[in-house]
Amino acid sequence: MSRSEFVSLIEEWSSGYRKLHLLRAAIELGIFEELYEGKKSAKEVSIRIGGNERLVGIMLECLAKEGLVLKEGELFTLSEFSKVYLCKNSKFSQLNFLRKLFADLEVWQEASRIVRDGPKMLERGTFSQSL
């Protein structure tokens, strides 16, 4: 593998990593739910979610670049993809799948510790025991 191929590979992985974190943050902040109600400016979204207007604007621009939201002038709205898969009221919502994926990825962030120290076993009771 040449240096340029190596750099290209790492940039590809890094891009995917950033996109997953962008998606996760947008879901956790409730951005898709806010835009489900209709077109809104970055300022309107930032007020509704309690976020920094400039950073919410940057996030919306990034989401638009990825096709998850659409930009019309200064207003943002959901793409059809996001309406179908990224909103809790859609019968095709994939939010549970994504939450599981994000939780699984957190384990990978601990890979070096797990390999070095071994996995931590958690005690889990049954549902009836926790009532």
C-alpha positions as CSV (number, residue, x, y, z in Angstrom):
1,M,0.0,0.0,0.0
2,S,1.4,3.4,-1.0
3,R,1.4,6.4,1.4
4,S,-1.4,8.0,-0.7
5,E,-3.5,4.9,-0.5
6,F,-2.9,4.7,3.2
7,V,-3.9,8.4,3.7
8,S,-7.0,7.8,1.5
9,L,-8.0,4.8,3.6
10,I,-7.6,6.7,6.9
11,E,-9.5,9.7,5.5
12,E,-12.4,7.4,4.4
13,W,-12.6,5.8,7.9
14,S,-12.4,9.2,9.6
15,S,-15.1,10.6,7.4
16,G,-17.4,7.7,8.3
17,Y,-16.7,8.2,12.0
18,R,-17.5,11.9,11.8
19,K,-20.7,11.2,9.9
20,L,-21.9,8.7,12.5
21,H,-21.2,11.2,15.3
22,L,-23.0,13.9,13.3
23,L,-26.1,11.7,13.0
24,R,-25.9,10.7,16.6
25,A,-25.7,14.3,17.8
26,A,-28.6,15.3,15.6
27,I,-30.8,12.5,16.9
28,E,-29.9,13.2,20.6
29,L,-30.5,16.9,20.2
30,G,-33.9,16.3,18.6
31,I,-33.1,18.1,15.3
32,F,-35.0,15.7,13.1
33,E,-38.1,15.9,15.4
34,E,-37.9,19.7,15.3
35,L,-37.8,19.8,11.5
36,Y,-40.6,17.2,11.2
37,E,-42.9,20.0,12.2
38,G,-41.9,22.0,9.1
39,K,-39.3,24.4,7.7
40,K,-37.2,26.2,10.3
41,S,-34.2,28.5,10.4
42,A,-31.0,27.6,12.3
43,K,-32.0,30.2,14.9
44,E,-35.5,28.6,15.4
45,V,-34.0,25.2,15.7
46,S,-31.3,26.4,18.2
47,I,-33.9,28.1,20.4
48,R,-36.2,25.0,20.4
49,I,-33.4,22.5,21.3
50,G,-31.5,24.9,23.5
51,G,-28.3,25.0,21.4
52,N,-25.8,27.5,20.2
53,E,-27.2,29.1,17.0
54,R,-23.9,29.2,15.2
55,L,-23.1,25.6,15.9
56,V,-26.7,24.4,15.2
57,G,-26.3,26.2,11.8
58,I,-23.1,24.4,11.1
59,M,-24.7,21.1,12.0
60,L,-27.7,21.8,9.8
61,E,-25.3,22.6,6.9
62,C,-23.4,19.4,7.5
63,L,-26.7,17.4,7.6
64,A,-27.8,19.1,4.3
65,K,-24.5,18.2,2.7
66,E,-25.2,14.5,3.6
67,G,-28.8,14.7,2.2
68,L,-30.4,14.3,5.6
69,V,-32.0,17.7,5.5
70,L,-32.8,20.1,2.7
71,K,-31.9,23.8,2.7
72,E,-34.2,26.3,1.0
73,G,-32.7,29.8,1.4
74,E,-32.2,30.1,5.1
75,L,-34.7,27.4,6.1
76,F,-34.1,23.8,6.6
77,T,-36.5,20.9,6.3
78,L,-36.3,17.1,6.4
79,S,-35.4,15.0,3.4
80,E,-37.8,12.1,2.6
81,F,-35.1,9.7,3.8
82,S,-35.1,11.4,7.2
83,K,-38.8,11.6,7.5
84,V,-39.1,7.9,6.9
85,Y,-36.2,6.6,8.9
86,L,-35.0,9.2,11.5
87,C,-38.3,10.4,13.1
88,K,-39.9,8.6,16.0
89,N,-43.4,8.9,14.6
90,S,-42.6,7.1,11.3
91,K,-43.8,3.5,11.1
92,F,-40.4,2.8,9.5
93,S,-38.3,4.6,12.1
94,Q,-34.8,3.2,12.5
95,L,-34.1,5.0,15.8
96,N,-34.0,1.9,17.9
97,F,-31.6,0.3,15.4
98,L,-29.4,3.4,15.5
99,R,-29.4,3.6,19.3
100,K,-28.2,0.0,19.4
101,L,-25.5,0.7,16.8
102,F,-24.3,3.7,18.7
103,A,-24.1,1.7,22.0
104,D,-22.2,-1.0,20.2
105,L,-19.7,1.6,18.8
106,E,-19.1,2.8,22.4
107,V,-17.7,-0.7,23.2
108,W,-15.2,-0.3,20.3
109,Q,-14.0,2.9,21.8
110,E,-12.8,0.8,24.7
111,A,-11.1,-1.9,22.5
112,S,-7.6,-1.2,23.7
113,R,-8.6,-1.4,27.4
114,I,-10.7,-4.5,26.8
115,V,-7.9,-6.3,25.0
116,R,-5.4,-5.3,27.7
117,D,-7.5,-5.9,30.8
118,G,-10.2,-8.2,29.6
119,P,-13.9,-7.6,29.4
120,K,-15.8,-6.3,32.4
121,M,-18.7,-8.6,33.4
122,L,-21.8,-6.7,34.5
123,E,-24.2,-8.3,36.9
124,R,-27.7,-8.1,35.6
125,G,-30.8,-9.0,37.4
126,T,-33.9,-10.2,35.7
127,F,-36.7,-7.7,35.0
128,S,-38.8,-9.0,37.9
129,Q,-36.0,-8.6,40.3
130,S,-35.8,-4.9,39.5
131,L,-39.4,-4.2,40.4
